[in-house]
Amino acid sequence: MEKEIIWTIRAKEDLQQIYNFNSLVIGEEKAFQLIEQLVKKADVLSNKISGGTRYISQIAPQINYQKLILENHLIIFREEGNHVFVNRIFDARQDPKKLNL
């Protein structure tokens, strides 16, 4: 059974920030392709998840976050019943303290 993927407001904001930054650095077309790749990678979460690894939050270690990696980006998510919440998309080249999760 497929799970519903729910993008949190913060994850959507992360995508927008990634696009804005990368459109200046690599151009709009490649920045858009990166966003498409991130969304496509997150889409695999609707099926049985076997590729994610645990992500331990500094703020809430009791929450069972997992992560997928696409190039320099982490897709941080959690499962709850038939839902998968994409909580953050984070450029791993940044200071992890900025993640604030």
N, C-alpha and C positions, 0 to 999 in steps of 0.2 A: 504494500500500500504506500502510495506516495505521501510524503509529508508536505504541509504547506510552509513555504518560506516566507517569513515576515521580516522585512527590513525595518530596523528601528530608525527613528528620526536621526539619531546620531550617525548611523551607518550611511544614510542618504546624504547627510551633510559631508561625511568623509569622502564619498564619491565625488561630490561637487568640488571639494577642495583639491582632491587629486587631479580632477580634470582641469581646474583653473591653473594650478601650478604647472602641470605638464604641458598645457597648451602654450604657455610662454616658453618653455624649455625645448620641447620637441615638436611643437606645432599642434594645431587643433585636430587634424586628422588622426595623427598617432595617439594623441591624448584620448580621443574618442574610442579608438581601437583598444587602448588599455582598459578603459571603463567597460567596454563590451567583454573583454577577456575576464575581468573580475566578476562581472555578473554571470557569465557563462560558467565560471569555476564554482560560484556559489550555487548555481542551479543543480549541481550534482548532489547537493545536500537534500534534495527532495526524495532521493532514494535512500536505501539503507546506507548509513554512514560507516565507512570502514577506513577512510583515509585521514581523518582528523586526528591530531594529537592533542593531549591536554595542554591547556594554557592556564597557568596559575596566576590569578589576579592578585595584585598587591593590596587592593582595597577590600575585596570580597573573595578570599580564597575558598570559601565554602561553596561558591557557585561553580558548577561543573562546565567551565568554558572549554571549548576546543578550538583548534585553529587549522586552517588550510593555508598553504603557501603558494603564491603565484609570483615568481621572480622576486622582487624586493618587498612584496606586500603580504601582509597577514590578513586573512579573513577570519575574524573571531566570532564564534557563534556558540549557541547553547540549544540543546534539545529540550522540549517540554511536551510530552505526549506526542500528538500528531503534528506538532509545529516545530520549526527550526527558526530561531531568531538570530538574524545576522546583526550582531551588536556593534561591531567596529570593522573598518577597513583601515589598516595602518601601514605606513611605509616603514619597514624595519630598519632603514638607515637613520631614522630619527631616534632621539633619546626616548627610551621606553617609558620614562616618567611622564612624557606627554600623553601617553595612551590613557592614563587616568581611568582605569577600568578595575 
